[in-house]
Amino acid sequence: MSVPRAGDNPTPFPPLVVDGLVKRYGSRTVLDSVSLEVRQGITGLVGPNGAGKSTLVRAILGLVRLEAGRVRVFGRDPYREPHTVRQRLGVVPEDECSIPGLSGVEMVCYAARLSGLPGTEALRRAHEVLDWCDAGQERYRPVETLSVGMKQKVSFAAAIVHDPDLVILDEPTNGLDPIERRAMLGRLVTLTRRHGKTVIVSTHVLPDVESICDDIVVLSQGRVCLTGAIADLTGTGRPEYRLVADGDQEALVASLARHGLVARTADEPTGLELRVDATRPERLGAVWAAARDAATRVRQFEPVRRPLEEVFVAALREADHAAP
């Protein structure tokens, strides 16, 4: 995978801006005044079946006729400048999009040729990206004979072979075993952290969103019912840290108090979890000294967060209550 060159993204525009999108199929409104902005990083697009996620992705690509609204990808209109926009986009659809009769490397090379790369460079890039995806010798087999995981690798490689700035993936871990799933998520993180790409992941798997995404967009009944940074949305509003330690908990609580930190036992079945008041964040470093003095060993120390699933369900319930 080549490192993005300086000047690859000279525009000052955000990667994606969607403003007031309305899409109807007959009397059914699939997108109802959808507005959002995606920043660089990884954004999770989530929602129940029929929420409008796939239609929104097609609208971003300029593939559906809209009743109202506008889309801007790096400041460009995909409906007026489709070729320019698609040069900067890569898409991995949920449905299989392989071409029977082609090998994996031939399919990725074909995608590179469609993006404008000449033959030799397209083949070189295809092998380079498949190497990065850990495709191995299976790349030479016909795509219709490949395993689900290998087909996902080929589709992903075909989506990024032209080095796009924005990558959209629909259910990228569907059918993958735990090892392949972890590897796929790791590649998405690498794309954003090392190569400066923007990634949108449309998925039902909330643990995947929670593990790699910076932001989240929740759709319900064709409307955006929640959007924002996951770190902000999962915060409890209280300056607390979760502390899990081995050893005498009462001694640890007393030791923390001597170091100016208030701790209490959380409502956990084990009774071994403490909540440390962080109203004075400059004192948090004393946790380690307090643990040493109490002869305890810290196993976990992290800000208290609400589970993303809890945030997601609450947003859907609120949206249902607000629906006409």
C-alpha positions as CSV (number, residue, x, y, z in Angstrom):
1,M,0.0,0.0,0.0
2,S,1.6,3.2,-1.1
3,V,1.9,6.1,1.4
4,P,-0.2,9.1,0.3
5,R,1.9,11.8,-1.3
6,A,2.0,15.4,0.0
7,G,-0.6,17.4,-1.8
8,D,-2.9,14.4,-2.5
9,N,-5.7,16.2,-0.6
10,P,-5.2,19.9,-1.3
11,T,-8.9,20.9,-0.9
12,P,-10.0,22.5,2.4
13,F,-13.4,20.7,2.2
14,P,-14.4,17.9,4.5
15,P,-14.4,14.4,3.1
16,L,-18.2,14.2,3.0
17,V,-21.1,16.6,3.5
18,V,-24.7,15.5,3.1
19,D,-27.4,18.2,3.3
20,G,-31.2,17.6,3.4
21,L,-31.3,14.4,1.3
22,V,-34.8,13.2,0.5
23,K,-35.3,9.9,-1.4
24,R,-38.7,8.2,-2.0
25,Y,-39.6,5.0,-3.7
26,G,-43.3,5.5,-4.5
27,S,-45.1,6.5,-1.4
28,R,-42.3,5.3,0.9
29,T,-39.7,7.8,2.1
30,V,-36.4,6.1,2.4
31,L,-34.2,9.1,3.2
32,D,-36.0,11.9,5.1
33,S,-34.0,15.2,5.2
34,V,-30.7,13.4,6.0
35,S,-27.9,15.8,6.9
36,L,-24.5,14.9,8.2
37,E,-20.8,15.7,7.9
38,V,-18.0,13.1,7.9
39,R,-14.5,14.1,9.1
40,Q,-11.2,12.3,8.4
41,G,-11.0,9.1,10.4
42,I,-13.4,6.1,10.7
43,T,-17.1,6.7,10.9
44,G,-19.6,4.0,11.7
45,L,-22.9,4.1,9.8
46,V,-25.4,2.0,11.8
47,G,-29.1,1.4,12.1
48,P,-31.7,-1.3,11.9
49,N,-32.7,-3.0,8.6
50,G,-34.6,-0.6,6.4
51,A,-33.1,2.5,8.0
52,G,-31.8,3.8,4.7
53,K,-28.0,3.0,5.0
54,S,-27.6,1.4,1.6
55,T,-29.7,4.1,-0.1
56,L,-27.5,6.8,1.6
57,V,-24.4,5.0,0.3
58,R,-25.8,5.0,-3.3
59,A,-26.7,8.7,-2.9
60,I,-23.1,9.4,-2.0
61,L,-22.0,7.7,-5.1
62,G,-24.6,9.6,-7.2
63,L,-26.4,6.4,-8.2
64,V,-30.0,7.3,-7.1
65,R,-32.2,10.2,-8.2
66,L,-33.0,12.4,-5.2
67,E,-36.1,14.4,-4.6
68,A,-34.1,17.0,-2.6
69,G,-30.8,17.7,-1.0
70,R,-27.1,17.7,-2.1
71,V,-24.0,15.7,-1.6
72,R,-20.4,16.9,-1.6
73,V,-17.4,14.6,-1.6
74,F,-14.3,16.7,-0.9
75,G,-16.4,19.7,-2.2
76,R,-17.4,18.0,-5.4
77,D,-20.9,17.0,-6.5
78,P,-21.1,13.3,-7.5
79,Y,-24.1,14.0,-9.7
80,R,-22.4,16.7,-11.7
81,E,-18.8,15.4,-11.6
82,P,-19.2,11.6,-11.2
83,H,-15.8,10.7,-12.7
84,T,-13.9,13.2,-10.6
85,V,-15.6,12.0,-7.4
86,R,-15.3,8.3,-8.1
87,Q,-11.5,8.7,-8.6
88,R,-11.4,9.6,-4.9
89,L,-13.8,7.0,-3.8
90,G,-13.5,3.2,-3.1
91,V,-16.5,1.1,-2.3
92,V,-16.9,-2.5,-0.9
93,P,-20.6,-3.4,-1.3
94,E,-22.3,-6.0,0.9
95,D,-23.5,-8.0,-2.0
96,E,-20.8,-10.0,-3.9
97,C,-19.5,-8.1,-6.8
98,S,-16.9,-10.5,-8.2
99,I,-16.6,-11.2,-11.9
100,P,-16.8,-15.0,-12.6
101,G,-14.0,-16.3,-14.8
102,L,-11.4,-13.8,-13.5
103,S,-8.8,-14.7,-11.0
104,G,-8.5,-12.6,-7.8
105,V,-5.5,-10.7,-9.2
106,E,-7.1,-10.2,-12.6
107,M,-10.2,-8.7,-10.9
108,V,-8.2,-6.3,-8.9
109,C,-6.1,-5.4,-12.0
110,Y,-9.3,-4.8,-13.9
111,A,-10.5,-2.4,-11.2
112,A,-7.2,-0.6,-11.5
113,R,-7.5,-0.3,-15.3
114,L,-11.0,1.1,-14.9
115,S,-9.6,3.8,-12.6
116,G,-7.2,4.8,-15.4
117,L,-4.0,3.0,-14.5
118,P,-2.0,1.6,-17.5
119,G,-1.7,-2.1,-17.8
120,T,1.8,-2.7,-16.2
121,E,1.1,-0.3,-13.4
122,A,-2.3,-1.7,-12.8
123,L,-0.9,-5.2,-12.4
124,R,1.9,-4.0,-10.2
125,R,-0.6,-2.2,-8.0
126,A,-2.9,-5.2,-7.9
127,H,-0.2,-7.4,-6.5
128,E,1.0,-4.7,-4.1
129,V,-2.4,-4.3,-2.6
130,L,-3.2,-8.0,-2.5
131,D,0.1,-8.5,-0.7
132,W,-1.0,-5.9,1.9
133,C,-4.3,-7.8,2.3
134,D,-2.3,-11.0,2.9
135,A,-4.0,-12.7,-0.1
136,G,-1.2,-15.3,-0.8
137,Q,-1.3,-17.7,-3.7
138,E,-5.1,-17.8,-3.7
139,R,-5.1,-14.6,-5.8
140,Y,-4.5,-16.8,-8.8
141,R,-7.7,-18.9,-8.3
142,P,-11.0,-18.0,-10.1
143,V,-12.9,-15.6,-7.8
144,E,-16.1,-17.8,-7.8
145,T,-14.1,-20.6,-6.1
146,L,-12.7,-18.5,-3.3
147,S,-13.7,-18.6,0.4
148,V,-15.9,-15.8,1.8
149,G,-12.9,-14.3,3.6
150,M,-10.8,-14.4,0.4
151,K,-13.6,-12.8,-1.6
152,Q,-13.7,-10.0,0.9
153,K,-10.0,-9.5,0.6
154,V,-10.3,-9.3,-3.2
155,S,-13.2,-6.9,-3.1
156,F,-11.4,-4.7,-0.6
157,A,-8.2,-4.7,-2.7
158,A,-10.3,-3.8,-5.8
159,A,-11.8,-0.8,-3.8
160,I,-8.5,0.6,-2.8
161,V,-6.2,-0.3,-5.7
162,H,-6.5,3.3,-7.1
163,D,-5.5,4.8,-3.7
164,P,-8.8,6.6,-3.0
165,D,-9.2,9.2,-0.3
166,L,-12.6,8.0,0.9
167,V,-13.4,4.3,1.3
168,I,-17.0,3.1,2.0
169,L,-17.5,-0.5,3.2
170,D,-20.9,-2.2,3.7
171,E,-20.7,-5.0,6.3
172,P,-16.9,-5.6,5.7
173,T,-16.6,-8.4,8.4
174,N,-19.7,-10.4,7.2
175,G,-18.8,-14.1,7.1
176,L,-15.2,-13.6,8.4
177,D,-13.7,-15.8,11.1
178,P,-12.4,-14.0,14.2
179,I,-8.8,-13.9,12.9
180,E,-9.8,-12.5,9.5
181,R,-12.2,-10.1,11.2
182,R,-9.5,-8.7,13.4
183,A,-7.2,-8.4,10.4
184,M,-9.8,-6.5,8.3
185,L,-10.5,-4.0,11.1
186,G,-6.7,-3.5,11.5
187,R,-6.4,-2.7,7.8
188,L,-9.1,0.0,8.2
189,V,-7.3,1.5,11.1
190,T,-4.0,1.5,9.1
191,L,-5.7,3.3,6.2
192,T,-6.8,6.1,8.4
193,R,-3.9,6.4,10.9
194,R,-1.0,5.9,8.6
195,H,-2.3,6.9,5.2
196,G,-4.7,9.7,6.1
197,K,-7.8,8.1,4.5
198,T,-11.4,8.6,5.5
199,V,-13.4,5.4,6.0
200,I,-17.1,4.9,6.4
201,V,-18.2,1.5,7.7
202,S,-21.9,0.5,7.3
203,T,-22.5,-2.4,9.7
204,H,-24.8,-4.0,12.2
205,V,-21.8,-5.2,14.4
206,L,-21.6,-2.6,17.2
207,P,-18.5,-4.1,18.8
208,D,-16.6,-3.4,15.5
209,V,-17.8,0.2,15.5
210,E,-16.8,0.6,19.1
211,S,-13.4,-0.9,18.6
212,I,-12.2,1.1,15.5
213,C,-14.5,4.1,14.8
214,D,-14.0,7.7,15.8
215,D,-17.5,8.8,15.0
216,I,-20.9,7.3,14.6
217,V,-24.0,8.1,12.5
218,V,-27.2,6.3,13.5
219,L,-30.1,6.1,11.0
220,S,-33.6,5.2,11.9
221,Q,-36.6,5.2,9.5
222,G,-34.6,7.3,7.0
223,R,-33.6,9.9,9.5
224,V,-30.4,10.7,11.4
225,C,-31.3,10.2,15.0
226,L,-27.7,10.4,16.5
227,T,-24.4,11.6,15.3
228,G,-21.1,12.6,16.9
229,A,-17.8,11.4,18.3
230,I,-18.1,8.0,20.1
231,A,-15.9,9.2,23.0
232,D,-18.3,12.0,23.6
233,L,-21.5,10.0,23.2
234,T,-20.3,7.2,25.5
235,G,-19.2,9.5,28.3
236,T,-21.2,9.4,31.5
237,G,-21.0,13.1,32.2
238,R,-19.2,12.3,35.5
239,P,-15.4,12.7,35.9
240,E,-14.8,9.0,36.9
241,Y,-12.3,6.4,36.1
242,R,-12.7,2.6,36.3
243,L,-10.1,0.9,38.4
244,V,-9.7,-2.9,38.5
245,A,-7.0,-4.2,40.8
246,D,-5.9,-7.5,42.4
247,G,-5.5,-7.5,46.2
248,D,-7.1,-6.0,49.3
249,Q,-9.8,-3.6,48.0
250,E,-10.4,-1.9,51.3
251,A,-6.7,-1.2,51.7
252,L,-6.6,0.2,48.2
253,V,-9.6,2.5,48.9
254,A,-7.9,3.8,52.1
255,S,-4.6,4.2,50.3
256,L,-6.3,6.2,47.5
257,A,-7.9,8.5,50.1
258,R,-4.5,9.2,51.7
259,H,-3.3,10.2,48.2
260,G,-6.3,12.6,47.8
261,L,-8.5,10.4,45.6
262,V,-12.0,9.3,46.4
263,A,-12.9,5.8,45.4
264,R,-16.0,3.6,45.8
265,T,-16.9,0.0,45.0
266,A,-18.9,-0.1,41.8
267,D,-22.1,-2.2,41.5
268,E,-20.3,-5.2,40.0
269,P,-20.9,-8.8,40.9
270,T,-17.3,-9.4,41.8
271,G,-17.1,-6.3,44.1
272,L,-13.5,-5.8,42.8
273,E,-14.2,-2.7,40.6
274,L,-13.6,0.8,41.9
275,R,-14.7,4.1,40.6
276,V,-12.2,6.9,41.1
277,D,-13.4,10.5,41.3
278,A,-11.5,12.5,38.7
279,T,-12.6,16.0,39.5
280,R,-8.9,16.7,40.1
281,P,-7.3,15.0,37.1
282,E,-3.8,16.2,38.1
283,R,-4.0,13.7,41.0
284,L,-4.7,10.6,38.8
285,G,-1.0,9.8,38.6
286,A,-1.2,9.0,42.4
287,V,-3.2,5.9,41.6
288,W,0.0,3.9,41.0
289,A,1.6,5.0,44.2
290,A,-1.6,4.2,46.1
291,A,-1.8,0.7,44.6
292,R,1.9,0.1,45.5
293,D,1.3,1.3,49.1
294,A,-1.7,-1.1,49.4
295,A,0.3,-4.0,47.9
296,T,-2.3,-4.3,45.1
297,R,-1.8,-4.7,41.3
298,V,-3.7,-2.5,38.8
299,R,-5.2,-4.6,36.0
300,Q,-7.3,-1.9,34.3
301,F,-7.5,1.9,34.7
302,E,-9.7,3.7,32.1
303,P,-12.4,6.4,31.9
304,V,-15.9,5.2,32.7
305,R,-17.9,4.8,29.5
306,R,-21.5,3.8,28.7
307,P,-21.6,0.8,26.4
308,L,-22.2,1.9,22.7
309,E,-25.1,-0.6,22.5
310,E,-26.8,1.3,25.3
311,V,-26.3,4.6,23.5
312,F,-27.6,3.1,20.2
313,V,-30.7,1.5,21.7
314,A,-31.6,4.8,23.6
315,A,-31.2,6.7,20.3
316,L,-33.5,4.3,18.5
317,R,-36.1,4.5,21.2
318,E,-36.1,8.3,21.2
319,A,-36.4,8.3,17.4
320,D,-39.4,5.9,17.6
321,H,-41.1,8.1,20.2
322,A,-40.5,11.2,18.0
323,A,-41.8,9.6,14.8
324,P,-45.2,10.9,13.7
